């Protein structure tokens, strides 16, 4: 049983490091010209940071993540940027106004 616990601890540490490294790569990649950010990469970055924050307490040797690790805030940010990436809610594109056509007579 101790071997299983040791393997699990090693794997958690690897996964934690991979989550942090991938979130850092996404942070660099999400930056666009003109100061904007890509919403897809940003949503994924916050989701990975959330996952790393949840896993962090299980790894006694791991230092704190290099970002604000408030899990509730990270989950809110991931949800917000998910909406931006998928164009939902306040990020939904405006639809063209429809007008009702009642006069079917062609113009002369």
N, C-alpha and C positions, 0 to 999 in steps of 0.2 A: 504494500500500500504506500509506503514511503517513496518508492520509485515512481509510482504514478503521480504522487504529489509533486515530486521534483521535476518530472517531465512537464507536468501542467504549468508549474511556475516558470520554467524555461520558455515554454511556448507562449505563455501570457506576456513575458518580457519581450519576446520577438515580435509578437503581434502589436504590442504597445509601441515599440520602436518603429514598426512599419506604418502604423496609423499616423504617428507624428511626422515621419518623413514624407508620407504621401500628402498629408495636409499642408506641409511646408511647400511641396512642389506645386500643389494646386494654388496656394497663395501667390506664388510667383507667376503662374500661368494665367490667372484670372484677370490680371491687370491689362487693360486695353489702352489704346492710344487715346489721348485727350482726357485722361484721368478716370475713365469709366472702368467698370468691372463686368466680367461675364457672369451672368446670374447662375448658369449651370455649374460652373467651376466653383463659384462662391457657395452655393447650396451644398455641393459635395464636400467642400472644405469644412464647413461648419458641422456637417453630419459626422465627418471623421474626427473632428475635435471633440464632439460629444461622445463618440464611441471611446476615444482615448481617455476622456475624463471619467467615464464609467468604469473602465478597466484599471485605471491608475491605482486605486486603493488596494487592489489585489497583488500589487508588486511592491513589496517593502523596499527594495533597493532602488526603485525608480525615483528620480528627482521630479519635482512638480513640472507639469507641462509648461512650455515656454509661451503660454497664452493664458488669458483669463479663463479659469476653469470652473466657472459657475454653470453647472449642468443645465439648470432651468433656462438660463439666458442663451446658452448654446443651442438648446432645442428650439427656442423661439426664433433664433436667427436662422437656423436650418429651415424651419417652416416658412419664414418670411421669404427667404431666397428661393425656396421651392416654388412658391407662388409666382415669384418674378420669372423664374426659368420656364415655368409651364404656362405663363400668361393667365393666371387665375386672379380672382378678386380684384383688388385695386390695380393690378397690372394687366388686366384684360384689355385687349385693344378696343378702341372705340369703334363701334359699328356705325356704318353709314346710316343716316336718317332715311327712313322709308317715307315715301309720300303716296298718298292715295290718288289714283288717277280715276276720275269719274267721267270726264268728257272723252269719248272714244272717237269723236269726229276729227278727221285729219285737218290740219291747218290749211287754209286756202292761200 
